[in-house]
Amino acid sequence: MDIDKIIETSIKHDDYMIKCLQDKEKQRVWLETNLEEFVKDGNIDAFIRSLEYVIRARGRGAITALAKDLGMDRSNLSEILNRKKTPRIDTVFKLINGLGYDYNIQLKSA
C-alpha cells in the first residue's frame, strides 16, 4: 500500500465540506442541523465551524462581504471563524441573519 499515492489522490475534509455546501439549500439544512446541536450541547466551536464552512463555500471575498454587510470589522470576523475569539450569542445570530437565514428557537420543558 502506497500511502503517499492514497494521500495524493484523496480530498481533504475541509475541501469536501466546501464542495458539498455549494448549494444554498444544503447550506440551510447544514446550519439548521448544527444550530439544533448547538442548542442541545452548547458547543459554540462546532457551530462556528459550521458557519465557517458555509462562508467559505460562498467563495472568495465572502468574509469581507459578510463583515461589510453586518457592519463588522473583517479581522474580528476572521478571529471568530478561526476560533481565536469566542463570539457572544447575539453575534452568532447576527451571522446567521447575515448569511440570509432566519431562525426560530422554541423553549421546551426540561
C-alpha positions as a Markdown table, in Angstrom:
| # | Residue | x | y | z |
|---|---|---|---|---|
| 1 | Met | 0.0 | 0.0 | 0.0 |
| 2 | Asp | 1.5 | 3.3 | -1.1 |
| 3 | Ile | 0.3 | 5.8 | 1.5 |
| 4 | Asp | 1.7 | 8.7 | -0.5 |
| 5 | Lys | -0.4 | 7.8 | -3.5 |
| 6 | Ile | -3.5 | 7.5 | -1.4 |
| 7 | Ile | -2.9 | 10.9 | 0.2 |
| 8 | Glu | -2.1 | 12.4 | -3.2 |
| 9 | Thr | -5.5 | 11.3 | -4.7 |
| 10 | Ser | -7.6 | 12.0 | -1.6 |
| 11 | Ile | -9.7 | 15.1 | -1.0 |
| 12 | Lys | -9.2 | 16.9 | 2.3 |
| 13 | His | -12.2 | 17.0 | 4.6 |
| 14 | Asp | -12.4 | 20.8 | 4.6 |
| 15 | Asp | -12.4 | 20.8 | 0.8 |
| 16 | Tyr | -15.0 | 18.1 | 0.7 |
| 17 | Met | -17.3 | 20.0 | 3.0 |
| 18 | Ile | -17.0 | 23.2 | 1.0 |
| 19 | Lys | -17.7 | 21.3 | -2.2 |
| 20 | Cys | -20.8 | 19.7 | -0.6 |
| 21 | Leu | -22.1 | 23.1 | 0.6 |
| 22 | Gln | -22.1 | 24.9 | -2.7 |
| 23 | Asp | -25.9 | 24.7 | -2.8 |
| 24 | Lys | -27.8 | 27.3 | -0.7 |
| 25 | Glu | -30.4 | 24.8 | 0.4 |
| 26 | Lys | -27.7 | 22.4 | 1.6 |
| 27 | Gln | -26.2 | 25.3 | 3.5 |
| 28 | Arg | -29.5 | 26.0 | 5.2 |
| 29 | Val | -30.0 | 22.4 | 6.2 |
| 30 | Trp | -26.4 | 22.2 | 7.4 |
| 31 | Leu | -26.8 | 25.3 | 9.6 |
| 32 | Glu | -30.2 | 24.2 | 10.9 |
| 33 | Thr | -28.8 | 20.9 | 12.0 |
| 34 | Asn | -25.8 | 22.4 | 13.6 |
| 35 | Leu | -27.9 | 25.1 | 15.3 |
| 36 | Glu | -30.0 | 22.3 | 16.8 |
| 37 | Glu | -26.9 | 20.6 | 18.0 |
| 38 | Phe | -25.5 | 23.8 | 19.5 |
| 39 | Val | -28.8 | 24.4 | 21.4 |
| 40 | Lys | -28.5 | 20.9 | 22.8 |
| 41 | Asp | -24.8 | 20.7 | 23.7 |
| 42 | Gly | -23.7 | 24.3 | 23.8 |
| 43 | Asn | -20.6 | 23.6 | 21.7 |
| 44 | Ile | -20.0 | 27.0 | 20.2 |
| 45 | Asp | -16.8 | 26.0 | 18.5 |
| 46 | Ala | -18.6 | 23.3 | 16.5 |
| 47 | Phe | -21.3 | 25.7 | 15.5 |
| 48 | Ile | -18.8 | 28.4 | 14.4 |
| 49 | Arg | -17.0 | 25.7 | 12.4 |
| 50 | Ser | -20.3 | 25.0 | 10.5 |
| 51 | Leu | -20.7 | 28.8 | 9.8 |
| 52 | Glu | -17.1 | 28.9 | 8.6 |
| 53 | Tyr | -17.8 | 26.1 | 6.1 |
| 54 | Val | -20.8 | 27.9 | 4.7 |
| 55 | Ile | -19.0 | 31.2 | 4.4 |
| 56 | Arg | -16.0 | 29.5 | 2.7 |
| 57 | Ala | -18.4 | 27.7 | 0.3 |
| 58 | Arg | -19.7 | 31.0 | -0.8 |
| 59 | Gly | -16.3 | 31.8 | -2.3 |
| 60 | Arg | -13.5 | 34.2 | -2.3 |
| 61 | Gly | -14.4 | 37.5 | -0.7 |
| 62 | Ala | -17.3 | 36.1 | 1.3 |
| 63 | Ile | -15.8 | 37.0 | 4.7 |
| 64 | Thr | -15.2 | 40.6 | 3.6 |
| 65 | Ala | -18.6 | 40.9 | 2.1 |
| 66 | Leu | -20.3 | 39.4 | 5.2 |
| 67 | Ala | -18.3 | 41.7 | 7.5 |
| 68 | Lys | -19.3 | 44.7 | 5.5 |
| 69 | Asp | -23.0 | 43.7 | 5.3 |
| 70 | Leu | -23.0 | 43.3 | 9.1 |
| 71 | Gly | -21.0 | 46.5 | 9.9 |
| 72 | Met | -18.4 | 44.3 | 11.5 |
| 73 | Asp | -14.6 | 44.6 | 11.3 |
| 74 | Arg | -13.3 | 41.9 | 8.9 |
| 75 | Ser | -10.4 | 41.0 | 11.3 |
| 76 | Asn | -13.0 | 40.5 | 14.1 |
| 77 | Leu | -15.0 | 38.1 | 11.9 |
| 78 | Ser | -11.8 | 36.2 | 10.9 |
| 79 | Glu | -10.8 | 35.8 | 14.5 |
| 80 | Ile | -14.3 | 34.4 | 15.3 |
| 81 | Leu | -14.1 | 32.0 | 12.3 |
| 82 | Asn | -10.6 | 30.9 | 13.2 |
| 83 | Arg | -11.8 | 30.3 | 16.8 |
| 84 | Lys | -9.3 | 32.8 | 18.2 |
| 85 | Lys | -12.2 | 34.7 | 19.7 |
| 86 | Thr | -15.5 | 33.4 | 21.1 |
| 87 | Pro | -18.5 | 35.4 | 19.8 |
| 88 | Arg | -21.4 | 36.5 | 22.0 |
| 89 | Ile | -24.7 | 34.8 | 21.3 |
| 90 | Asp | -26.1 | 37.9 | 19.7 |
| 91 | Thr | -23.1 | 37.9 | 17.3 |
| 92 | Val | -23.8 | 34.3 | 16.3 |
| 93 | Phe | -27.4 | 35.2 | 15.5 |
| 94 | Lys | -26.3 | 38.3 | 13.6 |
| 95 | Leu | -24.0 | 36.0 | 11.5 |
| 96 | Ile | -26.9 | 33.6 | 10.8 |
| 97 | Asn | -29.1 | 36.6 | 9.6 |
| 98 | Gly | -26.1 | 38.0 | 7.6 |
| 99 | Leu | -26.0 | 34.7 | 5.7 |
| 100 | Gly | -29.6 | 35.2 | 4.8 |
| 101 | Tyr | -31.3 | 32.9 | 7.2 |
| 102 | Asp | -33.9 | 33.4 | 10.0 |
| 103 | Tyr | -34.2 | 31.2 | 13.0 |
| 104 | Asn | -36.9 | 30.1 | 15.4 |
| 105 | Ile | -35.9 | 28.8 | 18.8 |
| 106 | Gln | -38.5 | 27.3 | 21.0 |
| 107 | Leu | -38.3 | 26.6 | 24.7 |
| 108 | Lys | -39.4 | 23.2 | 25.9 |
| 109 | Ser | -39.9 | 22.0 | 29.4 |
| 110 | Ala | -36.8 | 20.2 | 30.7 |
